[in-house]
Amino acid sequence: MTGLVNSELLKLRTVRTWWTALGGMAVAALLMALWNSWQASTFLQPFDDYLAGAILTPREEMSAEQVESMRRLWETNGDVGHVASTVYTSGQALGLLLAGVVAVLLVTNEYHYRTLTATFLVTPRRGRVIAAKLIAAVIASLGLWLVSTVVGLAVGSAFLASRDVGVQLTDPGVLSAILLNGVAYVVWGVFGFGLGVLVRSQTVATVTATALYFLTSVVVAFAFQVIHELVIEQDWVLQAQVAIPGVASQIMTTSGELFPGAPPQWSGALVLVAYGLIAGLAGAAILHRRDVA
C-alpha cells in the first residue's frame, strides 16, 4: 500500500498544477492574513474609537438599539481568541477550493491521459488503488493546510504581538480552530475525489468544484441573509446556513460565533464530515465498478 500511495504522490508532484497550487496557497494565505489583521485592528481598539471610525452618523443621533447592535459586533469580532483564529486560518478562503481541485486532478488526470486502465492492470485489486488515491488526496490536502497555517501563524503572531495581546496559541479555542481547519481541508479533498470520479472531464470537474465552492459559500449564504431580513425574521433561517458546505467550513473553524446566533462549531464539523463521507464513499464505489477502458 505504501508503494501505491507513493506512486500517486509522485504522479501529483510531476504535474505543474501541484506546485502552482502550493505557490498560490502561500500567496493567498499571506494576502488574506494581512487583510484580516488590518480588519481586526479596527475591533481591537476601544469601543468609542471603533464606533467613530465605523459609522458616519454621530453617536448622539443613533438609537440605543443601533449602538447596542454595534457593541455586540465589536465584542464578537474584537475577542482576541476570535481574532487569532481568524488570522491563523486566513488561507481557508482559497485553500479549501484548492484542496478540492487538487483531489479532482488526482482522478481526472488518469482519465485525461488515459493511464487509469494501465494502473488497474498493474494493480488489479481496485480497492487498493482507490484507497491509495484517497490517502494521496488527504496528504495533499494536509500539505496545503500546512502551508496556509505556517503563513497565517507568521503573520498573525507578529500582528498580535504588536498589539500586546499575546499569540493565543495556548487558547484551546484557537488551537481547535487551527486543527479543525485541517479537517476542513481533508474533507474538501475527499469531496474533490468523489467529484472527480463522478465527472470524468478534467475541465468540467474543476469548473464544477469552483462553482460549487463559491455558490455555496457566497451566493447561497447571501440568499439566506436576504430571506432572514425580508421574509422570515427567525434565527433558524440564519442557523440553517450550516447545511451549506462553504458556511459549515467557516462555522467549524471560527472560535466563538461566526455571526450572531450561529450554531456551534461541532454542527459545522458534522455537516462537513457528512459531505466528505458521502462523496468519498460514492466515488470509491463508482470507481470500483466503472469500466475505465
C-alpha positions in Angstrom: 0.0 0.0 0.0 2.9 2.4 0.8 4.2 1.9 -2.7 0.8 2.7 -4.2 0.5 5.9 -2.2 4.0 7.0 -3.1 3.1 6.3 -6.7 0.0 8.5 -6.5 2.0 11.3 -4.8 4.7 11.0 -7.5 2.1 11.5 -10.2 0.9 14.6 -8.4 4.4 16.0 -7.9 5.2 15.6 -11.6 2.4 18.0 -12.7 2.8 21.7 -12.7 -0.6 22.2 -11.2 0.5 20.9 -7.8 3.4 23.4 -7.5 1.1 26.2 -8.8 -1.4 25.3 -6.1 1.2 25.4 -3.4 2.5 28.8 -4.5 -1.0 30.1 -4.9 -1.8 28.9 -1.4 1.2 30.7 0.1 0.4 34.0 -1.6 -3.3 33.8 -0.9 -2.7 33.0 2.8 -0.3 35.9 3.1 -2.7 38.4 1.5 -5.7 37.2 3.5 -3.8 37.2 6.7 -2.7 40.8 6.1 -6.3 41.7 5.3 -7.8 40.0 8.3 -5.1 41.6 10.5 -6.0 45.0 9.2 -9.7 44.4 9.8 -9.0 43.0 13.3 -7.1 46.2 14.2 -10.4 48.2 14.0 -12.1 45.8 16.5 -9.2 45.8 18.9 -9.4 49.5 19.7 -11.8 51.0 22.4 -15.5 50.8 21.5 -15.8 54.6 21.2 -12.9 54.8 18.7 -14.3 51.8 16.8 -17.8 53.4 16.6 -16.4 56.7 15.5 -14.5 55.1 12.7 -17.2 52.6 11.6 -20.1 55.0 11.1 -20.8 58.3 9.5 -23.7 59.2 11.8 -22.8 61.0 15.1 -23.3 58.7 18.1 -25.8 61.2 19.6 -28.1 60.7 16.6 -28.0 56.9 16.9 -30.8 55.0 18.7 -29.9 52.8 21.7 -30.7 49.7 19.6 -28.2 50.8 16.9 -25.5 51.4 19.5 -26.1 48.1 21.2 -26.0 46.3 17.8 -22.6 47.9 17.1 -21.4 47.0 20.5 -22.3 43.3 20.0 -20.5 43.3 16.7 -17.4 44.9 18.3 -17.4 42.4 21.2 -17.8 39.4 18.9 -15.1 40.4 16.4 -12.8 42.0 18.9 -12.5 38.9 21.1 -8.8 38.1 21.0 -9.4 34.4 20.5 -11.7 35.1 17.6 -9.1 37.4 16.0 -6.3 34.9 16.4 -8.4 32.1 15.0 -9.5 34.2 12.0 -5.9 35.3 11.1 -4.4 31.9 11.7 -6.9 30.2 9.4 -6.9 33.0 6.8 -5.9 30.8 3.9 -9.1 28.9 4.1 -10.9 31.2 1.7 -8.9 29.8 -1.2 -7.3 26.8 0.4 -10.4 24.6 0.6 -11.1 25.2 -3.1 -7.5 24.2 -3.9 -7.8 21.1 -1.8 -10.9 20.1 -3.8 -9.4 20.9 -7.1 -6.1 19.0 -6.5 -8.1 16.0 -5.4 -10.2 16.3 -8.6 -6.9 16.3 -10.6 -5.7 13.1 -8.9 -8.6 11.2 -10.5 -9.3 13.1 -13.7 -5.6 13.2 -14.8 -5.8 9.4 -15.1 -8.8 9.8 -17.5 -7.3 12.8 -19.3 -4.0 10.9 -20.1 -5.7 7.5 -20.3 -3.5 5.9 -17.7 -6.2 4.6 -15.3 -6.6 1.3 -17.3 -2.8 0.7 -17.1 -2.9 1.5 -13.3 -5.6 -1.1 -12.8 -3.7 -3.7 -14.9 -0.6 -3.3 -12.8 -2.7 -3.5 -9.6 -5.8 -5.5 -10.4 -7.2 -5.1 -6.9 -9.0 -1.8 -7.5 -9.8 -1.3 -3.8 -6.1 -0.8 -3.1 -5.7 1.7 -5.9 -8.8 3.6 -4.7 -7.6 3.7 -1.2 -4.2 4.9 -2.3 -5.8 7.8 -4.3 -7.9 8.7 -1.3 -4.8 8.7 1.0 -2.9 10.8 -1.5 -5.8 13.3 -1.7 -5.7 13.5 2.2 -1.9 14.0 2.2 -2.1 16.7 -0.5 -4.9 18.5 1.4 -2.9 18.5 4.6 0.1 19.8 2.7 -2.0 22.8 1.5 -3.3 23.3 5.1 0.3 23.2 6.4 1.5 25.9 4.0 -1.6 28.0 4.8 -1.2 27.6 8.5 2.6 28.4 8.6 1.9 31.7 6.7 -1.1 32.5 8.9 0.9 31.8 12.1 3.8 34.0 11.0 1.6 37.0 10.1 -0.8 36.5 13.0 1.8 36.1 15.6 3.6 39.3 14.5 0.3 41.2 14.4 -0.9 40.1 17.9 2.5 40.6 19.4 2.4 44.2 18.1 -0.9 44.7 19.9 0.5 43.3 23.2 -2.3 40.6 23.5 -0.1 37.5 23.1 -0.2 35.0 20.3 -3.0 33.0 21.9 -1.6 29.6 20.9 -2.3 28.2 24.4 -6.0 29.1 24.0 -7.9 25.8 23.4 -10.4 27.5 21.1 -7.6 28.9 18.9 -5.9 25.5 18.7 -9.2 23.8 18.0 -9.8 26.3 15.1 -6.4 25.5 13.6 -6.8 21.8 13.8 -10.4 21.8 12.6 -9.3 23.9 9.7 -7.0 20.9 8.8 -10.1 18.7 9.0 -11.9 21.0 6.6 -9.1 20.8 4.1 -9.2 17.0 4.3 -13.0 16.8 3.8 -12.8 19.1 0.8 -10.1 16.9 -0.6 -12.2 13.8 -0.2 -15.2 15.7 -1.7 -13.0 16.6 -4.7 -12.0 13.0 -5.1 -15.7 12.0 -5.3 -16.4 14.8 -7.7 -13.5 13.7 -9.9 -14.9 10.2 -10.2 -18.5 11.4 -11.0 -17.3 13.9 -13.6 -14.6 12.4 -15.8 -13.8 15.6 -17.7 -10.9 17.4 -16.0 -12.1 20.8 -17.1 -15.8 20.3 -16.3 -14.9 18.7 -12.9 -12.6 21.6 -12.0 -15.2 24.2 -13.0 -17.9 22.4 -11.1 -15.8 22.3 -8.0 -15.1 26.0 -8.2 -18.7 26.9 -8.9 -20.0 24.7 -6.0 -17.5 26.3 -3.6 -18.3 29.9 -4.4 -22.0 29.4 -4.9 -22.4 27.6 -1.5 -20.1 29.9 0.4 -21.1 33.3 -1.1 -24.3 33.3 -3.2 -26.4 30.9 -1.3 -25.3 32.3 2.1 -26.3 35.8 0.9 -29.7 34.4 -0.1 -30.2 33.2 3.5 -29.4 36.6 4.7 -31.9 38.2 2.4 -34.6 35.7 3.4 -34.0 36.5 7.0 -34.1 40.2 6.6 -37.1 40.4 4.2 -39.2 37.3 4.6 -38.7 35.2 7.7 -37.1 37.1 10.6 -36.4 33.9 12.6 -33.0 32.8 13.9 -33.4 29.3 12.5 -33.1 30.8 9.0 -29.6 32.0 9.6 -28.7 28.9 11.5 -29.8 26.7 8.6 -26.8 28.1 6.6 -24.8 25.4 8.4 -26.1 22.9 5.8 -24.1 24.8 3.1 -20.5 23.2 2.8 -18.8 26.6 2.5 -20.5 28.1 5.5 -20.1 24.9 7.5 -16.4 25.2 7.0 -16.3 28.7 8.4 -18.5 27.8 11.4 -16.4 24.8 12.2 -13.1 26.8 12.3 -14.4 30.0 14.0 -13.6 30.5 17.7 -16.9 31.8 19.1 -19.7 32.8 16.8 -19.3 33.3 13.0 -22.4 35.5 13.2 -24.9 36.4 16.0 -26.9 33.2 16.7 -24.6 30.9 14.7 -24.8 27.2 15.5 -21.8 25.7 17.5 -18.6 24.5 15.9 -19.5 20.8 16.2 -22.5 21.3 13.9 -20.3 22.6 11.1 -17.9 19.7 11.6 -20.7 17.2 11.5 -22.2 18.6 8.3 -18.8 18.9 6.6 -17.7 15.3 7.5 -21.1 14.0 6.3 -20.5 15.6 2.9 -17.0 14.2 2.8 -18.2 10.7 3.7 -21.0 10.7 1.1 -18.7 12.0 -1.7 -15.8 9.7 -0.7 -17.9 6.5 -0.4 -19.9 7.3 -3.6 -16.7 8.0 -5.5 -14.9 4.8 -4.3 -18.0 2.7 -5.1 -18.3 4.1 -8.6 -14.6 3.9 -9.4 -14.6 0.3 -8.2 -17.3 -0.8 -10.6 -16.9 1.6 -13.5 -15.5 0.4 -16.9 -12.4 2.6 -17.5 -11.2 1.2 -20.7 
